[in-house]
Amino acid sequence: MSSVTRHLCPLDGCDWHYDEPDPSTDDLSGITPDTRAATFEDAKVSIVEQAMMRRLRTTESLIRAHFESHPLEQWVAALVRARQERDQLACALGESHGMPLS
């Protein structure tokens, strides 16, 4: 049974997500070791690094494309709301410890 890493859109009301499958040997397809590798171990490391970078670029590209589909106003509203929540929590935490925050 394989598992995934789920990347969620942080904006309220958006149900978009990307389920990134766990690494597998399929990720190594088309990758060749670095010809400058001094040892067999170095060659293996170069293959894994290339595979992980390819996965990272793919994931980043998919997330970036989705994020760009949201208008700037949604991002601003989300940031304002997050800051308000942070400030409310900071005040509540300060008051519960007898330290009013100014």
QUIKALIN-V27033 format. One record per run of one state. SS is the DSSP state (helix for helix, strand for strand, loop for the rest). FROM is the first residue (numbers start at 1). LEN is the number of residues. If there is no record, write none. Layout:
BEGIN
ss=<SS & SS>
from=<FROM & FROM>
len=<LEN & LEN>
END
This chain:
BEGIN
ss=<loop & strand & loop & strand & loop & helix & loop & helix & loop & helix & loop>
from=<1 & 4 & 9 & 17 & 22 & 25 & 29 & 40 & 68 & 72 & 97>
len=<3 & 5 & 8 & 5 & 3 & 4 & 11 & 28 & 4 & 25 & 6>
END
